[in-house]
């Protein structure tokens, strides 16, 4: 019987019978595509490196007279290490990462321009502002991007407070809430000791700050142009603890924070072929210097692992330029 002469019910039954096969083929195609796009998990040997890194971090934690939280993510394969990473810590100046993100988000939306000018106002100046305090009130004009640079590079608190007024504290918190960061809050301006004494502290967790930086790195908050400039500002050279023992030419986009009994540092470390995020937060410190050194030691241990994985094959073989050995 020709196809033209086949009853319509027979054709319909044949189509229905083929559906499971087509469905299986589609699912197989989706799985194959997913396998091609999903990053590979760490190899067995790389897992050993992670175990050794964990031991190094735990050794630092045990020797620290204070409380510490750590969050690390490999931006290549998504592998994470977390230690007390959901505990809430005071952020000090590390909260300025959140202010910077909202500034760039509003610039992207057209609510402001990074080139908008601000005229220095004596009423905006607070103590501990070495740069802003040296400018001429009523005369000196600088852009919002200049203020952001001062906020990041020298942690100028007057510049930070001007930016908080410009973007709005509620807007910063709305951005954080939209990202699912329910423990991260901007509650006061810089140097507002009265608010701090009342318990209105700027806070976050290692894991939430990591998630914010990861969303920014992956372009989930800003477009490419804004993302690139955001990290250019955040990687401005500064005195901080994540880079302290690392190579001078390594790009690091981070923001440290310091208060009495508190030392933090969070950032993206752009190791070639193996970038990662590191957030270390310490509080209840007996000596702040110990907290600084703990951050630097963890940072060095993490960099050594990621640098090796970046330069090695899956088997761990490293071939350096000019190496002729077999």
C-alpha positions as CSV (number, residue, x, y, z in Angstrom):
1,X,0.0,0.0,0.0
2,X,1.4,3.4,-1.0
3,X,1.8,6.2,1.6
4,X,-0.9,8.1,-0.2
5,X,-3.4,5.3,0.3
6,X,-2.5,4.6,4.0
7,X,-5.4,5.4,6.3
8,X,-4.9,8.6,8.4
9,X,-5.1,6.6,11.7
10,X,-2.2,4.4,10.6
11,X,0.0,7.5,9.8
12,X,-0.9,9.0,13.2
13,X,0.1,5.8,15.0
14,X,3.4,5.7,13.2
15,X,4.1,9.3,14.2
16,X,3.3,8.6,17.8
17,X,5.5,5.5,17.8
18,X,8.4,7.6,16.6
19,X,8.0,10.3,19.3
20,X,9.9,8.3,22.0
21,X,12.8,7.8,19.6
22,X,12.8,11.5,18.7
23,X,12.6,12.5,22.4
24,X,15.6,10.3,23.2
25,X,17.6,11.8,20.4
26,X,16.8,15.3,21.6
27,X,17.7,14.5,25.1
28,X,21.0,12.9,24.0
29,X,21.7,16.0,22.0
30,X,21.0,18.3,24.9
31,X,23.2,16.2,27.2
32,X,26.0,16.2,24.6
33,X,25.8,20.0,24.3
34,X,25.7,20.4,28.1
35,X,28.8,18.2,28.4
36,X,30.6,20.4,25.9
37,X,29.8,23.7,27.7
38,X,30.0,22.6,31.3
39,X,33.5,23.0,32.8
40,X,35.2,19.8,33.7
41,X,35.4,18.9,37.4
42,X,38.8,18.9,39.1
43,X,40.9,15.9,38.3
44,X,41.8,13.3,40.9
45,X,45.3,14.9,41.3
46,X,43.9,18.4,41.5
47,X,41.6,17.2,44.3
48,X,44.7,16.3,46.2
49,X,45.9,19.9,45.8
50,X,42.6,21.1,47.1
51,X,43.0,18.8,50.2
52,X,46.4,20.2,50.8
53,X,45.2,23.8,50.5
54,X,42.4,23.0,53.0
55,X,45.0,21.7,55.5
56,X,47.1,24.9,55.1
57,X,44.0,27.0,55.7
58,X,43.0,25.0,58.7
59,X,46.5,25.4,60.1
60,X,46.2,29.2,59.8
61,X,42.8,29.1,61.4
62,X,43.9,27.1,64.4
63,X,46.9,29.4,65.1
64,X,44.8,32.6,64.7
65,X,43.7,34.2,68.0
66,X,40.3,35.3,66.5
67,X,37.5,34.1,64.3
68,X,38.0,33.6,60.5
69,X,35.9,32.8,57.5
70,X,37.1,31.8,54.1
71,X,35.5,31.4,50.6
72,X,37.4,30.4,47.5
73,X,36.0,29.6,44.0
74,X,37.9,28.4,40.9
75,X,36.4,30.4,38.1
76,X,37.5,27.8,35.6
77,X,35.5,24.8,36.9
78,X,33.4,26.3,39.8
79,X,35.0,24.2,42.5
80,X,34.6,25.9,45.9
81,X,36.2,25.8,49.3
82,X,34.2,27.2,52.3
83,X,35.2,27.6,55.9
84,X,32.7,29.4,58.2
85,X,31.7,31.0,55.0
86,X,28.1,31.8,55.9
87,X,29.0,33.5,59.2
88,X,28.3,37.3,59.2
89,X,31.4,39.5,59.6
90,X,31.8,43.3,59.8
91,X,33.1,44.5,56.4
92,X,34.9,47.8,57.2
93,X,36.0,49.2,53.8
94,X,35.4,45.9,51.9
95,X,31.7,47.0,51.7
96,X,32.9,49.6,49.1
97,X,32.9,46.8,46.5
98,X,29.1,46.9,46.8
99,X,29.0,50.7,46.5
100,X,31.2,50.5,43.4
101,X,28.9,47.9,41.8
102,X,25.8,50.0,42.3
103,X,27.6,53.1,40.9
104,X,28.4,51.2,37.7
105,X,25.0,49.7,37.5
106,X,23.4,53.1,37.6
107,X,25.8,54.4,35.0
108,X,24.8,51.5,32.8
109,X,21.2,52.3,33.3
110,X,21.8,56.0,32.4
111,X,20.8,57.3,35.9
112,X,24.2,59.0,36.1
113,X,27.4,59.3,34.2
114,X,30.8,58.3,35.5
115,X,32.0,61.7,34.1
116,X,29.4,63.7,36.1
117,X,31.3,66.4,38.1
118,X,31.3,66.8,41.8
119,X,32.5,70.1,43.4
120,X,34.3,69.4,46.7
121,X,32.1,70.5,49.6
122,X,33.6,71.0,53.1
123,X,30.5,69.6,54.7
124,X,31.2,66.2,53.0
125,X,34.7,65.9,54.5
126,X,35.3,63.4,57.3
127,X,38.4,62.5,59.2
128,X,40.9,60.1,57.7
129,X,40.5,61.4,54.1
130,X,44.0,62.2,53.0
131,X,43.1,62.9,49.4
132,X,39.7,64.7,49.7
133,X,40.9,66.6,52.7
134,X,43.7,68.1,50.7
135,X,41.4,69.4,47.9
136,X,40.0,73.0,47.8
137,X,36.3,73.1,48.8
138,X,34.1,75.1,46.4
139,X,36.7,75.1,43.7
140,X,38.0,71.6,42.9
141,X,35.8,69.5,40.6
142,X,36.3,65.8,40.1
143,X,34.2,63.1,38.3
144,X,32.3,60.3,40.0
145,X,34.8,57.9,38.5
146,X,37.6,59.9,40.2
147,X,35.8,59.5,43.5
148,X,35.5,55.8,42.9
149,X,39.2,55.6,42.2
150,X,39.9,57.4,45.5
151,X,37.4,55.1,47.3
152,X,39.2,52.0,46.1
153,X,42.9,53.0,45.8
154,X,43.3,54.9,49.1
155,X,39.9,54.0,50.7
156,X,39.0,57.7,51.0
157,X,36.0,57.8,53.3
158,X,34.8,61.3,52.2
159,X,34.8,60.1,48.6
160,X,32.9,57.0,49.6
161,X,30.2,59.0,51.5
162,X,29.7,61.3,48.5
163,X,29.1,58.2,46.3
164,X,26.7,56.8,48.9
165,X,24.7,60.0,48.7
166,X,24.8,59.9,44.9
167,X,23.7,56.4,44.4
168,X,21.6,56.0,47.5
169,X,22.1,53.5,50.4
170,X,18.7,51.9,49.6
171,X,19.7,51.3,46.0
172,X,22.9,49.6,47.1
173,X,20.9,47.3,49.4
174,X,18.3,46.7,46.6
175,X,21.1,45.5,44.3
176,X,22.4,43.1,47.0
177,X,18.9,41.8,47.7
178,X,18.3,41.2,44.0
179,X,21.4,39.1,43.9
180,X,20.1,37.0,46.8
181,X,22.7,38.4,49.2
182,X,20.4,38.5,52.3
183,X,23.2,38.9,54.9
184,X,25.1,41.7,53.1
185,X,24.0,45.2,54.1
186,X,25.2,48.8,53.8
187,X,23.8,50.3,57.0
188,X,25.9,53.4,57.6
189,X,28.3,55.8,56.0
190,X,32.0,55.7,56.7
191,X,33.2,57.1,60.0
192,X,29.7,57.2,61.4
193,X,30.7,56.0,64.9
194,X,27.3,56.8,66.4
195,X,25.6,54.4,63.9
196,X,28.3,51.8,64.6
197,X,27.8,52.1,68.3
198,X,24.1,51.5,67.8
199,X,24.8,48.3,66.0
200,X,24.3,49.5,62.5
201,X,27.3,47.8,61.0
202,X,28.1,47.2,57.4
203,X,28.2,43.4,57.1
204,X,28.5,40.4,54.8
205,X,29.7,36.8,54.7
206,X,32.7,35.3,52.8
207,X,30.3,33.3,50.6
208,X,28.0,36.2,49.8
209,X,30.9,38.5,48.9
210,X,32.3,35.7,46.7
211,X,29.0,35.3,45.0
212,X,28.8,39.1,44.3
213,X,32.2,39.1,42.8
214,X,31.5,36.0,40.8
215,X,28.3,37.5,39.4
216,X,30.2,40.7,38.4
217,X,33.1,38.6,36.9
218,X,30.6,36.6,34.8
219,X,28.8,39.7,33.5
220,X,25.6,38.9,35.2
221,X,25.2,42.5,36.7
222,X,27.0,44.7,34.2
223,X,27.6,44.6,30.5
224,X,31.1,43.9,29.2
225,X,32.2,47.5,28.9
226,X,31.1,48.3,32.4
227,X,32.4,45.0,33.8
228,X,35.9,45.7,32.3
229,X,36.0,49.2,33.8
230,X,34.6,48.1,37.2
231,X,37.5,45.6,37.5
232,X,40.0,48.1,36.2
233,X,39.0,50.4,39.1
234,X,39.0,47.6,41.6
235,X,42.4,46.4,40.5
236,X,44.0,49.9,41.2
237,X,47.1,49.3,43.2
238,X,46.5,49.6,47.0
239,X,48.1,48.6,50.2
240,X,46.3,45.3,51.0
241,X,46.8,41.7,52.2
242,X,45.8,39.4,49.4
243,X,48.6,40.7,47.1
244,X,51.2,41.1,49.8
245,X,53.2,37.9,49.0
246,X,52.1,37.5,45.4
247,X,53.9,38.5,42.1
248,X,53.9,42.2,41.5
249,X,52.7,41.9,37.9
250,X,49.6,39.8,38.9
251,X,46.3,41.6,38.3
252,X,44.3,41.5,41.5
253,X,40.9,43.3,41.9
254,X,40.3,43.5,45.6
255,X,39.2,45.7,48.5
256,X,40.6,45.2,52.0
257,X,38.8,46.4,55.1
258,X,40.2,47.3,58.6
259,X,38.5,48.1,61.9
260,X,39.6,47.6,65.5
261,X,39.7,43.8,65.9
262,X,38.8,43.3,62.2
263,X,40.7,42.6,59.0
264,X,39.2,41.5,55.7
265,X,40.1,41.2,52.1
266,X,38.0,40.1,49.1
267,X,38.9,40.0,45.5
268,X,39.4,38.4,42.1
269,X,42.9,37.1,41.3
270,X,43.5,37.0,37.6
271,X,45.9,34.1,37.3
272,X,46.3,33.5,33.5
273,X,44.2,30.5,32.5
274,X,43.1,29.9,36.1
275,X,41.4,33.0,37.7
276,X,39.8,32.6,41.1
277,X,38.1,34.5,43.9
278,X,39.3,34.7,47.5
279,X,37.4,36.2,50.4
280,X,39.0,36.1,53.9
281,X,37.3,37.7,56.8
282,X,38.6,37.9,60.4
283,X,37.1,39.4,63.6
284,X,37.5,39.2,67.4
285,X,41.3,39.6,66.7
286,X,43.6,39.8,69.6
287,X,46.1,41.4,67.3
288,X,45.1,43.0,64.0
289,X,48.5,42.2,62.5
290,X,47.8,38.5,63.0
291,X,44.7,38.8,60.9
292,X,46.6,40.6,58.2
293,X,49.2,37.9,58.1
294,X,46.6,35.1,58.1
295,X,45.0,36.6,55.0
296,X,48.3,36.9,53.3
297,X,49.4,33.4,54.1
298,X,46.1,31.9,52.9
299,X,46.4,34.1,49.7
300,X,49.9,32.7,49.1
301,X,48.8,29.1,49.6
302,X,45.8,29.6,47.2
303,X,47.9,31.3,44.6
304,X,50.5,28.5,44.6
305,X,47.8,26.0,43.9
306,X,46.1,27.9,41.1
307,X,49.4,28.9,39.5
308,X,50.5,25.3,39.3
309,X,47.1,24.1,37.9
310,X,47.3,27.0,35.3
311,X,50.7,26.0,34.1
312,X,50.4,22.2,34.2
313,X,48.6,19.5,32.2
314,X,46.0,17.3,33.8
315,X,48.8,15.0,34.8
316,X,50.7,17.8,36.5
317,X,53.5,18.2,33.9
318,X,54.7,21.8,33.6
319,X,56.6,22.9,30.5
320,X,58.1,26.3,31.1
321,X,59.3,28.5,28.2
322,X,62.7,27.6,27.1
323,X,62.6,24.2,28.9
324,X,64.3,21.5,26.8
325,X,64.2,18.7,29.3
326,X,62.4,15.5,28.4
